[in-house]
Amino acid sequence: MDYIDPMIGTDSLGHTTPAATTPFGAVQLGPSMEMEPWNWKRCSGYHYSELFIKGFAHNHISGAGLAALGDILMMPMTGELKITPGTFDNPDKGYMSRFTHEEEKTSAGYYAVRLADYDINVELTATPHVGFHRYTVNNADSMHLIIDPIHGVGEHEFKGSIEILSDTEIQGWKQSSGMGGGRKPHFYAKFSKPFSSYGMVTDGVRYPGRKNVESESAKAYVTFNVKKGETIEVVVSLSQVDFDGARANYNAEAKGKTFNQVHAETRNLWQKKCDKFDIKGTDSEKRIFYTSVYHSFLSPNIISDVNGNYSINMKKYHSSIDQYSNFSTWDTYRAQNPLLTLVEHARLKDFVNSLASRRTETGGYLPVWECMGNDNVCMLGRSPVAIMAEAIVKGVPGINVESSYISMYESLTTSKNSDWWYNSEKSGMEEYIANSFVPANIPTSVSKTTEFNYYDYALSEVAKKIGKSKDAEYFYKRSLGYRRLWNAEKHYLWPRYLDGSWKDFDMTRWSDLTKFYVSGNICGYSGYTPHDMPYMIQLMGGKEKYVQWLDAIFNDNTPLIGEQHMDISRFIGKYGHGDEPSHQMPYLYALADAPEKTQTIVHRICNEMYNDSPSGLVNNDDMGQMSSWYIFSALGFYPVNPVSGNYVLGTLLYKMAAINFENGKKLIIKTRNWRPDCFLVEKVILNGHEIKDGLISHSEMMKGGELFFEMK
């Protein structure tokens, strides 16, 4: 795990955070920076290009295309007590501090920095529900600490409250709305030594000695008498439910523990995740690979307290299982969730059961994009169906299949709340249910059709597995609706009206493309038929024609007119690797009997679009999807159709690698004739048998053994 570098992806558009956290934890304790003027690159609350730290907040969304959370910010300072943070234009006006990257230190579960304006060393670590701060005051005899419950990242905060419980304890809450819905996170904080004075702040006015405040601008401050070089520790327990939950989390995870002890425990948790894989590569390759593993195991995140309580839109529920949220499934069902299906069954069952409970226990439907239990209906359709179906079809133990099926079935047979992000008045689900495709008068109709089709296919496979043959037939038939959008003249999936006529638009303009394809990605979505590839290839005129079609995309460098959508980036021709619906495209060559072209492009992407610098991701990581694509591709295979149970072979990036499965089996991946510049494969052998069709099954892989790539 020493190769994990949380700074990878914090620059450019990676949107990752270097915050200290545990795998799938509720707490991501790290730096927050001034967010004005707002810029999309700052979604995580941290960006490598920034020069000032505003404070240290206890949860952040890492690698997403949206902003949320940033709960309960704390900021230590020396000298004059300042009660406002300052501004983007005038940071010296407030308590923000300069810092340098040379004085930052990050590793899995740990973040440290020296606040240059105050000469305070800050160290952070975490358990699943609790953040641990350690402040070393290098050159002063007192230290102030600002506690700001109103802070947030891209949210609207209505009110906050803080209460002094004793000279070593405080508690409080904030009420906010945003991508996480209506929330009221609570916290309980315990200090390692008594503070000598305290006060409250509201409306910019300081009230020394006051013990509580509740307002739209609530803050508190405490002051410690210290010796030079003295260390003060602060332990902050979070609950999205109530104070009882915050106290329960503290007692279960933090009481009696030191910073160093927790740091060691958190490192051990990350070591166990890294131990699932072994690669033989350069130090740079190891940093990229193991940081990709790290990013892939950051979310979903636990939202229930240790007592089983959790909250959705400020309504309290109780669960017998750990409840998780922050499901960016439109992104992650393509590679990140398949990776978890491969190596993380123990946690995956809780993810699936959590999703199922949204219908069976809380009365909603499967979310489109769920943050902190709230469906913010960003992106398209009921994408959780894909990850739930994959886990069920692949036999992940511990899943409540009956509850899951009810949730999936009812979510795919309703037009209620199916999305708003890419529509004006309606999502198109009503028309889709009636016609198996979304007509051209509905925004992003082609993208919606292909996504909805895949979710239908996924459910049909579950229905087939559990003996619901009529349902299986119905949803499979509905999953083929994309065929009605095939335009033989244009050689793309094309927007079409219900009367059969085609929509005319200008393919050379981004503004026209984005009307019918998410991010304007006409190439990715015209290649997105993963469950029906033989027929799609036939529609194109056969394998040779399909390869030519792919060649035209990967070699088309003609510019498009207008502003490029922010979610699509880093092109090879018209293939944009920064947009998830394209991620299967390099592997489509192999399905058309041109594996050498798959190997060439995959090798190029791995080497050109990933690196071990802060700008090592070409677009936002999308909750681990970009990183998981790299892991699969570096290991030599990819789940083009995750629910099918087959992986498409590519090329091994390293001389040797291994995967350690939870069932105790181990798959060793070896090469012959390997060189760093050699990526074309002569043949692949699994446990003594040559793979002729370019596919390796999940069930065979889980048996372990040896996967052998003979290079040309």
N, C-alpha and C positions, 0 to 999 in steps of 0.2 A: 504493500500500500504506500510505500515511500515514493512511488512514482506518480501518485495522484497529485495533480496541481490544480486546485480550485480556481486559480486565476485564468485558466484557459476558458475563453468564451466571454470574459468580462469586458472586452473591448469590441469595437465594431458593432455588429448587430447580434452578437451571441446571446445577450440578455441573461447571462448567468450571474450568480452572486457568489462571492467567496465566503459567505456566512458559515459559521460553525453549526453543524447539524449531524444527526444520526440518519441511518437509512430509513426513509419514509417517515421521518419524525415530524411532529407538530411545530417544533421550534427550529428556526433558521436564524441564529443570532449573529448579526453582522452589521457593517456600516451602512448607514443611509446618508444620501447626499442631497443637497438642495435640488429640488425638482422644478424650479422655475427659471426660464420658461420651459414648459413641458416639451419633451422630445421623446419620440418612441424608443430611442435607444436606451432610455433610462428605466425600462419596465421593471427591472429587478430591484430598483432603489440604489444601485451602484453602477457606475460606469468608469472604466479604467482611465478615461480621459479627464475626469474631474480632479480638481485640486484641493477641495475642502470636504471634510467630514462633518455632518450635522449632528451625528450621534449614532447610537447603536440600538437598533430595533430588533424585536424578538421573532418576527417571522417575515419571510419574503417568498415570493414566487420566483423560482429560478428557471430561466430558459424559455419563458412563455412569450406569446405575442400580445399579452395583455398585462396590466398592472393591478396589483391588489396588496392588501395587508399592510405591513410596516407597523405592527402594533407595539405600543409601549416603548418609547424611545428614552434612552438614558445617555447623558453626556457629562463626563467629568471635566472640571476645569480648575485652574488655580488663579490667584490674583483677584481682580474685581469680579464680583458675581454679576453675570449677565443673564437676563431672563428671556431674551428673544434670540433666535438663531442667527439673525442677519439675513441678508438677501443675496441672490445670485450676483447682483451688481455691486453690492457692498457687504461682503462677508465679514469684514472687520467690525461691523456695527454690532454683531452678536457673538454668540458662543461657538459658532463653527470654528474649526481649526484646520490649519494647513497640515499636510502630511506628504511624505514621499513614498514612492513604491519601494525604494531601497530599504525603507524602514517598516515595510509590511512583511509579514511572514504568514503563510497559509499552508495548511495540510488538511487532510480529511478530519473533520471534527474540531478544527482549531483555526482561529484567526487572531493575529496580533498586529499592532501598529503603535508607533509613537506619535502622539499628538504634539506636533512641533510647537504650536503656540503656547502649550502648557507644560511641555516636557513631562508628560505622563505616558507611561507604557501601558497599553490596554491589551489584555488577553481575554479571549472568549472561547468557551466550549459549551457543550450541551448534552442533555439526555433527551429522550423523545418529547417530554413536556416542559422541561426546565432549562433555562439559560443560566450560565455561570460566567460572571465577570470577575476579572482580577485587574485592579488598577495599582500601579506602582508609581508613587509620586517621587520624582527624582530630585527636585530642587525647590521645595516650598514647605511651609509649616502648616498649611491647611489645604483642604480640597473641598470644593463644592460639587454637588451632583444634581443636575437638572433631571426631573422625571416628567416626561411629556406624554400623557395618555392620548392626546389629541392627534399625535402624528400619524400619518398614513402615506401610502404610496398609491396614488391614483384613485383615492377614495374620498368620499365626503364624510367628514366627521361632524356629528351633531352636538355631542356633549361628552364631557369626561368628568371623572370623579377620582379624588385621592383622599386617603385618610391615614393619619399617623396613628399606629396602634401602640407603639412603644418606641424607645430610642434605638431599637434595632429592627423594627418591622413597619412596613407600610402595605397598604393594599389599595386597589382602585379598579376602575373599568373605563371603557369608552363605548360610545354608541356610534355606529357608522353605517354607511351603505356604499355599495359599489359592486364590483364583479362577484364578490362573496355574498351578496345580498345584504339584508339587514343583519347586523352583528352587534353583539355586546360582549366582547372579550373581557375577562376579569384576570387580575394578577395579584399575586402575593409575593412580597419581596422581603428577604432576610439579609441583614448586614453583618459582617464579621466583627465589627466593633460599634459601640454606640456613637451616634452623631451628637455633636455638641450644640447645634442649633438647627432650626428648621423654619419653614414658612410656606405659604401658598401664594399663587399668582393667579389672577383672573383679570381679564380686560387690560392686561399690561401693567397692573398695579400689584406691587409686592406687599404681602401681609405677614410680617415676621411673627413667629410664635403661634400662628393659626394652625389648627390640627386637621382641618378638612376643607375641601372645596368641591363644588359641583357646578360646572358652567360650560359654556361653549368654548372657552379658552383656558381651561384648567391646566395648571402646572403646579409642581411642588419643587422645593429645593431642600437639600440637607447639606450640612457642613461638618467636616471632620477635622479635628486637630491631629496632625501627623508629624512624624519625624521624616527628615529627608531619607528617601529610599524605602519608606514604609509601604506596605501593601495592604489594600482594602479589598475584600471580596464581597460581591453582591450576588445573591441567588434569587432568581425571578422565575416563579412558576406560573404558567398560563393555563387558563381554561376558557373555552368558548361558551361555557354554560353559566357558572356561578362561582362564588367564593369557596363553597364547599369543594368543588372540583379542583380549584387551584390549590387548596390546602391538601387535598388527598393526593394530588400529583406530587406536591412537595414532599409529603411524608413518604411516599412510595419510592421516589427517585432521587431525592436530594438530602434528606435529613441525615445528618451525621457524616456526610461525604465531603471530602476536600476537592478543590479544583483539580489537583493533580490526579486524584483517584478517578474522577469522572472523565478527565481527558484520556486516561489510559483505557478505561472501559469503552469509550467511544471509538478510540483507535482500534480496539479489538473487534468491535462490531464491523468496522469498515474492512479490517483485515479478512474477516470471514467472507465478505462479498468478493474481495479480490481473489481469495483462494479458490473461487469457482473456476478460475481461468489461469492458464499458464502459457506464456509465449516466450519464444527465443528470438529477441530482436535487439535493436540498438536502444540506447537509453532514451532517445527521442521517441522512437516507436512505442516504447513501454509507457512513456508519459502520456502519449496520445491515447493509447489503448486503455490503460487503467483509469485515466481521467474520464474516458468514455463510459467505463463501467460505473464510476462514481456518479456521473450525471444520470445514468440510466436507473440508478437506485435511489434517487432523491425523492421521487414522487411516484404514486399518490402519497398523501400524508394523512396520518391518523388525526381524527377530529374528536374522538371520544376520550373522555377522561378515564383514569384507572378504575373509577367506580362504575363505568358502563354508561354514564350519561353523555349525551351529545346534543347539539343544538343546530337547527336549520331555520334560518330566518327568525331567530330568537324564540323559536318554539322548542321546548325541551322534550327529548325522547330518552328512552333507556334501551340498551341493547345487550344481549348476551354474548355478542361477538365484538371484536374491535371494529369500529366504524372508520372508514377512510373516505377521503374526498380529494379534490384537486385532480379531476379526471379530464385531461385534454385528449380524450379518446379519438377524436377525428384525426389527430396527429399520430397518437401512439399505437393505434391498433395495427399499424403497418409493420413496425419493427420492435418498438420498446416492449409492448405487451407480449409479442412472441418470444422475446428474450427472457422475460419473466416466466413464461410458460415452459421454457427450456430448463431454467435453473433455479426458480424461486417459487415452487409450488406452495410452500408453507404460508407465504404471505399472499400469493395470488388468490387463494380461496377466499380470503377475507375481502379482497378487492371486489371479487365477483359477488359475494354475498352482500356486501355493502350496497352495491349497485342494485341488486335485486330488491333489497329492502326499501328502496325509494318508492317502489310501486306497492309492495305488499304490506309495508309498515307505516310509511309516512304519507301515502295516498297520492303521490305524484306519478310521473312517468319516468322512464329512463332519461337521464339528462343529455342535453346536447354538448355542453361544456360545463362541468360542475366545479365550482370553487367554494370551499368551505360549506359544502352541502347544498349550496344554491345553484340552480340551473340558470346560468346567465345567457343561455341559448345562443352562444357564439358558435359560428360555423354551421354545419349542415347535418340535420337528421339525427337519428338515434344510434350514433356510432358505438355506444357501449355494447350493443348487440354483437358486434364483431369480436370484441375481446372475451365476452362471456361465452359465446358460441365456441370460439377456439379452445378455451380452457375445458369446456364440457366435452367437446369432440375428442380432444387429446387426452381425456381421462384424468384431469387434475383432481385428486381426492379432496373430500371435505366440502364440495360445493352443494348447496341446496338446489338440485336440478329442477325440482317442481316449482319452487318459488322463482327461480331464474327464468324458466320457460314462461310462466304467467307474465312476468315483467316484460320479457322480450315480445311476446305475442301481442299483449295489449298496447305496447308502445308502438308497434309497427302497424296497428290497425286503427289508429286514431290520428286525426289531423290537429289535435289540440297542442298548442305551444311547441310545435316541432322546430321552429327557429324563427328568428327575426333579423339576424345579422345580415342576411343576404336576401331580404325581400322588403317590399314596401307595405303591402297590405296583407298578403298571404304567403305561406311557405311553398305552396304547390303540392302539399301532401294529399290534399283532398283529390286533386286531379290525378295524382300519381296512383292512389289506391284504385281509382276507376280505370286508369289507362296503362299503368305500368311504366309511364314516363311522365316527365314534367314538361308541359308545353312552353313554347318560346315566349309567351307573354308574362311568364313568371321569371324574376331575376335569377341568374346563374342556373338556368334550367338544365343545361347539359351536365354540369357538375352534380347537381342534385340527383339527376337520374342515375348516374353511374354509382354514386354513393348509396342511394336508396336501394339500388339493385344488389349491391354487394351485401348490405345488411339483410335483405330478403334471402339471398343465397345462404348466408351464415345461419339464419334461423331454420331454413329448410334442412340443413345438415343436422342440426340438433333434433328437429322433428323426426328425421329418418332414424337417428340413433335411438330415440326413446319410443319408437313404434307408432308415431302419429303420422301415418302415411298420407292422409288427406291434406293435412297441413303442409307436409313436406312437398307434395305435388303443387299445392297452391302457391307457396312462396317461391319455389324454384321457377315456376312458370312466370311469376311476376318479376323475378330477377333478370329476365332476358329482355326487358323492355328497352334497354339501350339499343337493341337491334333496329328499332324503329327510327333511331336518330342517325343511323349510318347513311352518309351521303356519298354514294358511289362516285359522283362527279368530283366532289371536293376531296375525297379520301380522308375525311374527318368525321367524328361524331358532331352533328350539326343541330342547332336549335330548330325545332319544328313545331308548328301549330297543330291543334287537335284535328283540323280539317285535312291534314297531310301536307300542307304547303310548307316550304322552307322559309326561314327568316333570312333576309339579305342583310349582310353587314360587311364592314371593311376589315379584312384580316391584317391589314398593315397598321392598324391603330390600336394602342392599348385600351383606349376608352371604349372601343367597340367590343374588344375581347372580354373585358371584365364584366360586361353585361350578361354574358352567357356562361363564362367559365371563371371559377374562383381564381383570383390573382391574374386573370387573363390567360390561364395556362391551358390553351387549346391542345397543345401537344401532349401534356401529361394526362389530361382527361380523355383524349381520344385514344390513349394507350391504357386507359384504366378499365379493363374488363378481365380482371385476374381469374374469375371463376369460369370464364367461357373462352379461353384463349384459342383452342382449336377452331372454334367457329369464327372468331374474330379474324384469325389468320386466313381462314377460307374466304371471308367477306373481302379481304384485301386482295385476294387473287392467288393465295398460296404462300408458302414459306419464302420463296425467293422474292416475291413482291413485298412481303411484309418486311423483310430485311432491307430492301431498297427504301421503303417508307421510313424505317428507323434511320437509315443512313442519311436521308434527306433532312431529317430533324437535327441529328447530331452535327451536320455539316453546314447548316443554314445560318450564316452570320449576317444576313441582311438586317439592318436596324428597323425597329418599329417606331412609329410616330407617337409622340406624346409621352406622358409621365408613366414610367414603369411602376407597377405595384410593389409596395415595400416588402411583401412576403415572398417574392420570387427573385432569386439572385444567383450569381456565379454560374454563368452559362457555359455549356459546351454546345455550340450551335444554338438551337432553340430549347435545349434541355436545361432547365433551371434546377440545380441541386438544392437550392434553398427553399424549395416548395415541395412539401411532402407527397402530394399526389403524383409526383414524377419519380419517386424513389424506386419504383419497380422497373422503370424503363430500361436501364442498362442490362437487366436480366432477361428482357423479352427476346433479345437476340438468341439466347440459348434455347428458348422455346421454339424458335424458328430454325433450329439446327445451324446456328452460327455462333457457337460458344466462344470462339476466339475473339469475336467482337465484344462479347460480354466481358471477357477477361481483360481486354485492352482498356476498355472504358472504366471498369471498376478499379483497375490498378491506377489509372490516371486520376480518378476522383480521390481515392485514398491518399495519394501523394500530393495532389495540388490543392485540395479543398479542406484538408485537415492539417493542423500543425500544433506545436506545443507552445505557442505564444499566446498572450491574452486575446489576440484576434484569430485564434485557431479554429473558429467556427464561422462559416460563411453567411449564416443567418441564425435567427433565434433557434435555440436547441429544441424548442417545442417539447419541454418536459422529458427530454431524453431520446426523442425520436431520431434526431440527427446523429447523436452519439451511438445509438443502437444500430443504425444503419452501418456505421463504421465497424462496430464489433462483428456483426454478421459477415460483412464483406471482407474484413481482414482475416476471418477464420475460414473463408472459402465457400460460403453458401448464404442464401437469402430467402426469406419467406414471401415470395411474390403473392401467394394466396395462403395466408396463415391458417385459415380454417381447413384447408384441404389436407393438412398433415404432411405436405411435401415441401422440401426446400430445393431451390434451383441452384445448381453448382456454379461457382465462379472460379476464383483463383486464390490460393493462399498467399498472404502478404509476407509471411515469415517462413523461416526454415522449419520451424516446428511449433506446435501449439497443443493445448489440451483443454478439455472441458471436464470439470468434476460435477457430476449430477447428484441430486439429493438422494437418489436411490442407492448410492454407493458405487455406481459404475463410473468409468472414466473413458472418455473418447480421446485418444491420442491422434493428432493430425500431423502427418509427416510429409516430407517431400524427397524426391530424388532429382538430382541435377539442378538443385536450386541455386540461383544467383540473385543478387539484389535487382538486377535489370531483367531478370527472366520471369515472365508472368504467364506465358502461354502454356497450356496444359495438354499433355499427350493423352493421358487417361487417368481415371480416378478409380481406386479400388477400396471397397469397404469390407473389412474382415475377410479378405481373400477373394472377393467376388467383384469383378469389374462392373462399374455402373455404366450401362449403355445408353440410358435415356436422359442423362443429365439431371436426374432427380434423386434425392435421398429422403427417405421417409422419417418422420419424427419417431415412430415406434422403433425403427431399426437403430436410429441414432441413440436412443435412450438405453439401448442394450450395452452401449460402450464398445470398446475394442479399438480398432485402428482404421483411420481414414487416410488413405495414401494418395498423394498427388504426384504423379510422374510428370515432370516438366519437360518441355521440348528443348 
